[in-house]
Amino acid sequence: MRRRKFVIVSVGLYLVFVGGAYYYLTYGIASDAGQYKDAETRDTRAIYEDLAERYDSIINRDEQFMFLPFWRKDVTKQLTGDVLEVGCGTGRNVKYLNLPGKINSITFVDAAERMVEETRKQFATNFPKYQFAKFIVSRTEDLPVDKKYDVIYETFGICSYEDPVAALKHMQSLLKPGGRIILLEHGRGTWDFINRILDKNAAPRAEVFGCRWNLDVGGIVRESGLMIDKEERSHFGTTWTIHAHREEDELPVEPKKRFLIW
């Protein structure tokens, strides 16, 4: 009897919390009919040079709350052959890599030199004996096309590009025939009230983090000419996982989309 009462009270409190949070988000934060200034496109290198040494401590709590390490692990499981990570940041994916495993070589690229140095440190700590890793300071759009890759992947980087469509088009020129691009990104969600919150805070967030978190990730990928093999969305649709290939490569057509609340 006590257990039943405990369950009933717990469920009731949970529903009150969820209902209150929904009301607050919908009518408190997101109901303002005013026009919000959108985040401007910009070269974000200076922002990330400044954030590099403290970046992980800033975002660790949010990533843990959203269980994003599980998403990062899932991405790294898909890596095979010669691999390129663009927008590598501070190397937050490094500890999830299975090296050597199915990976022949791996190259890390970021436009911010201090970010690349943080990745180099992470890699040296986790894989001190691995010899087929390379670290490059460069914008993705400026990478030479003389080196080709089986898989190019990026996690939460599309939001920081000055021209994300151009970046994705250039990534395609870096792929081997039959190569794949894997993206784990954040952007617009599937709920209007969530998108209003993202829009309202887009400009101040971009000012601090160089991140435009209200972009239509799927639309950007399609505009770049990529063919989507898999598209999954979670966290109210704001977290996107996309597997894609070049139009000229004969790979499976786009399947049904899968949406996860969390």
C-alpha positions in Angstrom: 0.0 0.0 0.0 2.8 2.4 0.9 4.6 1.5 -2.3 1.5 2.3 -4.3 1.1 5.7 -2.6 4.7 6.5 -3.2 4.4 5.6 -6.9 1.2 7.7 -7.3 2.8 10.7 -5.5 6.0 10.4 -7.6 4.1 10.2 -10.8 1.9 13.1 -9.8 4.9 15.3 -8.9 6.6 14.4 -12.2 3.5 15.4 -14.2 3.2 18.6 -12.3 6.9 19.3 -13.0 6.6 18.5 -16.7 3.4 20.5 -17.0 4.9 23.5 -15.2 8.0 23.3 -17.3 6.0 23.2 -20.5 3.8 26.1 -19.4 6.9 28.1 -18.4 8.7 27.4 -21.6 5.7 27.9 -23.9 4.0 30.9 -22.2 6.9 32.4 -20.2 9.9 32.3 -22.4 8.7 31.5 -25.9 5.4 33.4 -26.1 6.9 36.9 -26.7 5.6 37.9 -30.1 8.5 40.4 -30.6 11.1 40.0 -33.3 14.4 38.7 -32.2 17.7 39.5 -33.8 19.1 36.4 -35.5 22.7 35.3 -35.1 25.0 36.8 -37.8 27.4 34.7 -39.9 31.0 35.4 -39.0 34.5 34.0 -38.8 34.5 32.3 -35.4 38.1 31.4 -35.1 39.0 34.1 -32.6 36.1 33.0 -30.3 37.3 29.4 -30.2 40.9 30.4 -29.7 39.8 32.3 -26.6 37.5 29.4 -25.4 39.9 26.5 -26.0 41.4 25.9 -22.6 38.1 26.3 -20.7 35.7 25.0 -23.3 35.3 21.5 -21.8 34.6 22.7 -18.3 31.9 25.0 -19.7 29.9 22.4 -21.6 30.6 19.2 -19.7 27.5 19.5 -17.5 25.1 20.2 -20.4 26.5 17.2 -22.4 26.1 14.9 -19.4 22.6 16.0 -18.8 21.6 15.3 -22.4 23.5 12.0 -22.5 25.5 13.2 -25.5 28.5 10.9 -24.8 26.3 8.1 -26.0 25.7 9.9 -29.3 29.4 10.6 -29.6 30.2 6.9 -29.0 27.7 5.9 -31.7 29.4 8.1 -34.2 32.8 6.8 -33.5 31.6 3.2 -34.0 30.9 4.0 -37.6 34.5 5.1 -38.5 36.5 2.9 -40.9 39.5 3.3 -43.2 41.1 6.7 -43.6 39.1 9.1 -41.3 38.9 12.9 -41.2 37.3 14.7 -38.2 36.6 18.3 -39.2 35.9 20.9 -36.5 37.6 18.6 -34.0 37.5 21.2 -31.2 39.1 20.1 -28.0 39.0 16.4 -28.9 35.9 15.5 -27.1 35.4 12.4 -29.4 39.0 11.1 -28.9 38.4 8.9 -25.9 35.6 7.1 -27.7 37.7 6.1 -30.7 38.5 2.4 -31.3 42.1 2.5 -32.4 43.4 0.9 -34.5 40.2 -1.2 -34.9 38.8 -0.6 -38.4 40.6 2.8 -38.7 43.7 2.9 -40.9 44.5 6.6 -40.2 42.8 9.6 -38.6 43.3 13.3 -39.3 42.0 16.0 -37.0 41.2 19.5 -38.4 40.1 22.7 -36.7 40.4 26.4 -37.7 41.5 27.4 -34.2 45.1 26.5 -33.4 44.5 26.2 -29.6 41.6 23.8 -30.2 43.9 21.6 -32.3 46.5 21.6 -29.5 43.8 20.5 -27.0 42.9 17.6 -29.3 46.6 16.7 -29.7 46.9 16.5 -25.9 43.8 14.3 -25.6 45.1 12.0 -28.3 48.5 11.7 -26.7 46.9 10.8 -23.4 44.6 8.2 -24.8 46.7 6.7 -27.6 50.4 7.4 -26.9 51.6 4.7 -29.3 49.3 5.3 -32.3 51.4 6.6 -35.2 48.9 7.2 -37.9 47.3 10.4 -36.6 47.7 13.9 -38.1 46.7 17.3 -36.7 46.0 20.2 -39.0 45.1 23.9 -38.3 42.8 24.9 -41.2 39.3 25.9 -42.1 37.5 22.9 -43.6 36.9 24.9 -46.8 40.6 25.4 -47.3 41.7 21.8 -46.9 43.7 20.5 -50.0 41.9 17.8 -52.0 45.0 15.8 -52.6 44.2 13.5 -49.7 40.9 11.5 -49.8 39.0 9.9 -46.9 36.6 7.0 -46.4 34.7 8.8 -43.7 34.5 12.4 -42.8 32.7 13.2 -39.5 31.9 16.2 -37.4 30.1 16.7 -34.1 28.4 20.0 -33.3 30.3 22.0 -35.8 28.0 23.0 -38.6 26.6 25.8 -36.4 30.0 27.5 -36.3 30.7 27.8 -40.0 30.4 31.1 -41.8 29.0 29.2 -44.8 28.0 25.6 -43.8 26.7 24.7 -47.3 30.1 25.6 -48.8 31.9 23.6 -46.1 29.8 20.5 -46.8 30.4 20.9 -50.5 34.1 20.9 -49.9 33.9 17.9 -47.7 32.4 16.0 -50.6 35.5 16.8 -52.7 37.6 15.1 -49.9 35.8 11.8 -50.1 37.0 8.6 -51.7 34.4 7.0 -54.1 31.8 5.5 -51.9 32.8 7.6 -48.9 30.5 8.8 -46.2 29.9 11.9 -44.2 28.6 11.5 -40.6 27.2 14.5 -38.8 26.1 14.9 -35.1 24.7 18.4 -34.9 22.3 20.6 -33.0 19.8 22.8 -34.7 16.1 23.6 -35.1 13.7 21.2 -33.4 10.4 19.7 -34.2 8.4 21.8 -31.7 7.5 25.4 -32.4 8.0 26.5 -28.8 11.5 25.0 -28.7 12.4 26.9 -31.9 11.1 30.1 -30.5 13.4 29.7 -27.5 16.3 28.9 -29.8 15.5 31.9 -32.0 15.2 34.2 -29.0 18.6 33.3 -27.7 20.5 32.7 -31.0 22.3 36.0 -31.2 23.6 36.1 -27.6 24.7 32.5 -27.8 26.6 33.1 -31.0 28.2 36.1 -29.4 29.7 34.0 -26.6 30.1 30.6 -28.3 30.3 31.3 -32.0 27.4 28.9 -32.4 24.2 29.4 -34.4 22.1 26.8 -32.7 18.8 27.5 -34.6 19.9 26.3 -38.1 17.9 23.9 -40.2 20.5 21.2 -40.3 18.6 18.9 -42.6 17.9 21.7 -45.1 21.6 22.7 -45.1 22.7 19.1 -45.8 20.3 18.8 -48.7 21.2 22.2 -50.1 24.8 21.0 -50.2 23.8 18.2 -52.6 24.4 15.4 -50.3 22.1 12.3 -50.3 21.0 11.3 -46.8 21.1 7.7 -45.9 20.0 8.0 -42.3 18.5 10.9 -40.4 17.6 10.6 -36.7 16.5 13.4 -34.3 16.3 13.5 -30.6 16.1 16.0 -27.7 12.8 17.4 -29.1 14.3 17.2 -32.6 17.2 19.6 -31.8 19.9 16.9 -32.0 20.5 15.6 -35.5 22.4 12.5 -36.5 22.9 12.3 -40.3 24.7 9.8 -42.5 25.1 11.0 -46.1 27.0 10.3 -49.3 27.7 12.1 -52.6 25.0 12.1 -55.2 27.3 10.3 -57.7 28.0 7.4 -55.4 25.5 4.6 -55.6 24.5 4.0 -52.0 21.2 3.2 -50.3 18.4 5.8 -50.8 17.1 7.9 -47.9 15.1 5.8 -45.4 12.3 6.9 -43.1 13.3 9.4 -40.5 13.3 8.4 -36.8 12.4 11.0 -34.1 13.2 10.5 -30.5 12.0 12.8 -27.7 15.2 12.3 -25.7 
